[in-house]
Amino acid sequence: MSAQTQTTTTVAQTAQNERATIVVENFSKSYGTHRVVDALTFQVQPGEVFALLGPNGAGKTTTVETLEGYRAPDTGTIRVLGLDPIKQAEALKPRIGVMLQQDGLYPALTAREVLRLFAGYYTQPQDVDALLERVGLTDAAKTRCRRLSGGQKRRLALAVALIGNPELVFLDEPTAGMDPQARQTTWEIVRELKRNGVTILLTTHLMDEAERLADRVAIIDHGQLIALDTPANLTSGQNANVVRFVAPEGLDCRQLTALPSVQKAEEVRAGSYVLETDDIPALLVELTTWLRDQAIPLSELRVGHGSLEDLFLRLTGSEVRD
Amino acid sequence: MATQTSLTTESTPRQNTPASAGRQILKQTQFELLLTSRRGENVLVTLIIPVMLLIFFASLNIIPVKQGGSAATFLLPGILAIAIMAAGMVNLGIATAYERYYGVLKRLGSSPLSRSRLIIAKIISILVLEVVQVALLIGVAIAFYGWRPVGSLPLALLALALGTVTFSALGLAMAGALRAEMTLAGANALFLVFILLGGGILPLEHLPAPIAAVAQLLPASALTQALQQTMTAGGTLPVYPLVLLAVWAVVILLVAMRTFKWE
């Protein structure tokens, strides 16, 4: 790269940083000797739905909570809506909506009372009853929070995040503990917020959530960014057909690769194998024959296209679900 | 599940300006008081127990009564001290510990309500609770035991204010440093110790000398003695108890500020 292009890139980068809703540059954070976030860099643009995806302990929550102003970065730069989340907290907090992993609801207040309390912190909050209806809690409006189900608490925490008309919403595992219907409602709400120009940063361990909602997905593991792109681009390198199967761990992948229709074989985690092929029927015959001849039991077999989940497993080598 | 209620409409620009500090504090205070009234065990320990202690011991003939005085004259200062301990240490301490446990304090941390405003709201709600406690206890003393106000009102209010700071800080110090269950147990245990060793019901001179010597140094006896000395006819300025109480207030407040964790 010539010096000139280098300069141009830097200028363009700076311009992009200036209008970005979230700027994370070279952010590191350690607890004791354990480095939780390691030189993380990314930007979230206005109106974008941005997903942080990673296995348990990857540093997602530490990153989100640093953006929310709960902790200070050891090194690096953090800007949220152009502000420093700690030094300019008072200016930032009214403009963001936060849904933490722990709901943080007063057990002795009813759902409506919690929203009325938080509504009182703003001059023009959302209408409490309309918001309760939007998250499907109208029938539970008079129920004390201690008696709400896990999914209902989650939806109330979402409503609390939205009560002040935030420009930017942080959702830390928003649908954890929700039933499929509530999850669907939450997804609709996220899409609606996006249509209204709200920027959203969410963390999730659900592949389909990231794939369906996010404009861009950042995959992080051990505190490092290992992939960042649109879901489509992330999975486009994954167009090969894949066969996944579960069998005893430690099978010889060289032997599997040697099967005529197998292009690639990998044990993505103990006992869980992914094979890539152009010809699935042929591969199935070869695979099952090979297993039978060696008297290897087969406990699960799935056929499909490469997904974000496959990519994720390959990149992180670990189970997605927390 | 839900009809389509638009979260915002494009025609009306989004408004997310925070309410003024005064309005936020007012709203928070209103809910702090609502929460206080909903905690049945708190109503018991802050209102019912002090009143029952007053009625029970004033009705027994075991309290030493000076000439011309009534049992209530001796008891009321000590029972007021117990009420202040209940409001600050037991009520505020345990409630705050559970708010930390449930992540409420953490969630409030990213809302527009700043920590200082939250603390101001909590202080106001404790003061409101104390006004109710004092009115109730004095009302009972006047109505049933012929108690008449004597002594210095400003000094009594000073003692009550110092006591409020000391015991509220003690409650918050436990809530911010210990697990919720430990705060629950610790605040109740300490409350019992303070009732027994505070000198408000059992005069300290009736205790064995070594125990009495230790009890003399406790914040409970400092508050009790400060109130006893100001709430008697021709009482003296309670210099020693007020100074001791002030020292406790500063020490406990510093400990609370150093050890308090919001998450």
Interface residues (C-beta under 8 A of the other chain):
Chain A: E68 G69 Y70 E90 K93 P94 R95 I96 V98 L100 Q102 D103 G104 L105 Y106 P107 A108 L109 E113 L117 F118 G120 Y121 Y122 T123 Q124 Q126 A130 L131 E133 R134 V135 G136 A157 V160 L162 G164 N165 P166 E167 Q181 A182 T185 I189 E192 L193 N196
Chain B: M1 A2 T3 T5 S6 L7 T8 E10 R14 Q15 N16 T17 P18 A19 R23 Q24 K27 Q28 F31 L34 L35 R38 R39 Y98 E99 Y102 G103 V104 L105 K106 R107 L108 G109 S110 S111 P112 L113 S114 E263
